């Protein structure tokens, strides 16, 4: 943050947070959501549209990710919350 904004900000703080997500009924719903609603994943699928093998590999990788992350129908996502004050 300091590299990006330099002396234009003060009081930069970083906090790790966790968010419990229980929106997916299973790995297939997880994959379907990311294929249709998450911009970076949509872009990758578009770039792979002409390559069925790589598309299938991405499908499998997303299912594997979901199987490893989902526990009792939910998963915990960690994110980093950065805050700063504008320098006066």
N, C-alpha and C positions, 0 to 999 in steps of 0.2 A: 504494500500500500504506500509506504513511504517512497519507494523507488518510483512508483507511478505518479504520485501527487506531490512529492517533494515537500517543500516548506509551506505548501498551501493548506496542510492539515496538521492538527495536533491531537494529542490524546488517542492515538491509535491503539485499539484493543482487539484481540482475537479471542474468541470463545468457541470451543467445540460444543456442539449441540447434537442431540439425537431426536429423531422423529420416528415414532412407531407408525407403520403403514399396514393397514389390514384390508386394503381394497382389492386384493387379488385372491380369487378362489383357488388358484393353483398356478403352476408354472406356465401353462398355456395362456392363461389370462394375463399374466405378467408380460409374456412375450408379445401378445396381441396389443396390449397397452403401449408398449414402447415402439412397436412397429407403426402404430397409427397416431400417437400423440406426442412423442418426444422428438423434437427437432433433429438433434444429432443422429439418432437412430434412423429416422426417416431418410435423412440424407445418405447415410451409408447404404441403406436398402436401395435407394434410387441409383446410386453408383454401381451397385452389384446387379441391377435388374437384368443385364444381358449375360450373366454368369450364374446359371442354376446351381452349380456345385458350391460356389462361394456363398450364395444365398442360403443354401441348405446348411452350410457350415455355420453361418451366423445364426440361423434358426436354432441349431443344436447348441451353440454356445450360450445363447440367451436362456434356453431351457435349463442348461446346466447351472448357469448363474442363479436362476430362480430356485432350482432344487436345493442348492447349497445355502441360499439366503433365507428362504421361507421356512418359518418354524411355527407350527400350529396356525397356518394361514396368514401369518404376519411376518414382517421383517423390520429391523431397525436400521434406519439410514442415518449416517453421521454427516454433518455438514459443519462448515466453519463460518461463523458469523463475525464479520469485521465491521467495526464502527470507528468513526473518527469525527473530530470537530473541525469545521472550517477555520482556518487561522484568520485572525483579525488584523 
